[in-house]
Amino acid sequence: MKSGNTDSLCKNPLCLIVKVKAVAGKEAQLKKVLSAMLEPTRKEPGCITYQLYANEGDNTFYFYELWETQAHLDAHTKTEHYLQLVKDRVGLVDEGGELSRLSEVLV
């Protein structure tokens, strides 16, 4: 499912999964902060997919991201909404920022 604003999928997109665990009792607040990232990020150049998932059994959230290039991802980390997320998540995150960069297995 394409949630970005690109007209064509690139051949080797940069794939990230970012894990963020909420402080106990702060799950709803963190969900709101993380959800605020979806709409503006999906409008960014180079964003192919930007989705948020929750494993509510252990209060963990996961971003699934596909970016056309590293430069697009770098630009994302300088946006107003990303910088706001960094501020707003203070006190809400027990464990966060665990980032996995994945490569597609081609057969």
C-alpha positions in Angstrom: 0.0 0.0 0.0 1.5 3.3 -1.1 1.0 6.1 1.4 3.5 8.6 0.2 3.3 11.1 -2.6 5.6 9.6 -5.2 4.3 8.7 -8.6 6.4 5.6 -9.1 8.0 3.2 -6.7 11.8 3.2 -6.7 13.7 -0.1 -7.3 15.6 -0.3 -4.0 13.9 1.8 -1.4 15.3 2.4 2.0 13.2 0.4 4.4 13.1 1.2 8.1 11.3 -0.2 11.1 11.4 2.0 14.2 10.4 0.6 17.5 9.1 2.8 20.3 7.9 1.5 23.7 5.6 3.7 25.8 6.1 4.4 29.5 3.4 2.4 31.4 0.3 4.5 31.6 1.4 6.9 28.9 0.4 4.7 25.9 -2.5 6.9 24.7 -0.5 10.1 24.9 2.4 8.5 23.0 0.0 7.1 20.4 -1.4 10.6 19.8 2.1 12.1 19.4 3.2 9.3 17.0 0.0 9.5 15.0 0.5 13.2 14.4 3.5 12.2 12.2 1.6 10.3 9.7 -0.1 12.9 7.5 2.7 15.4 7.2 5.3 12.7 6.6 3.3 11.0 3.9 3.4 14.3 2.0 7.1 14.6 2.1 9.2 14.2 -1.1 10.6 10.7 -1.3 8.2 9.1 1.2 6.8 5.9 -0.4 5.2 4.5 2.8 4.9 5.7 6.3 2.7 3.6 8.6 2.3 3.2 12.4 1.5 -0.1 14.0 0.9 -1.0 17.7 1.5 -4.1 19.7 -0.8 -3.1 22.5 0.0 -6.2 24.5 3.4 -4.7 25.4 2.7 -1.0 24.7 5.1 -1.0 21.7 4.6 1.0 18.5 6.4 0.5 15.2 6.9 2.8 12.3 7.2 1.0 8.9 8.9 3.4 6.5 10.0 3.3 2.9 12.0 6.1 1.5 13.3 6.6 -2.0 16.8 7.6 -0.9 18.9 8.3 2.2 18.8 12.0 1.3 15.0 12.0 1.6 15.2 10.3 5.0 17.8 12.9 6.1 15.5 15.7 5.0 12.7 14.1 7.0 14.7 14.4 10.2 15.0 18.1 9.7 11.2 18.8 9.2 9.2 20.8 11.7 7.0 17.8 12.5 9.9 15.5 13.2 11.6 18.0 15.4 8.3 18.5 17.3 8.0 14.7 17.8 11.5 14.7 19.4 10.2 17.3 21.9 6.8 15.8 22.5 7.9 12.3 23.2 10.0 13.3 26.2 8.6 11.5 29.3 6.4 9.2 27.2 9.0 6.8 25.9 10.4 4.0 28.0 12.5 2.5 25.2 12.7 4.2 21.8 14.5 4.9 18.6 15.5 1.3 18.0 15.9 1.4 14.3 16.2 -1.5 11.9 17.3 -0.9 8.3 16.2 -3.7 6.1 17.2 -4.8 2.6 14.7 -6.6 0.4 15.6 -10.2 -0.4 15.4 -10.6 -4.1 14.8 -14.0 -5.7 
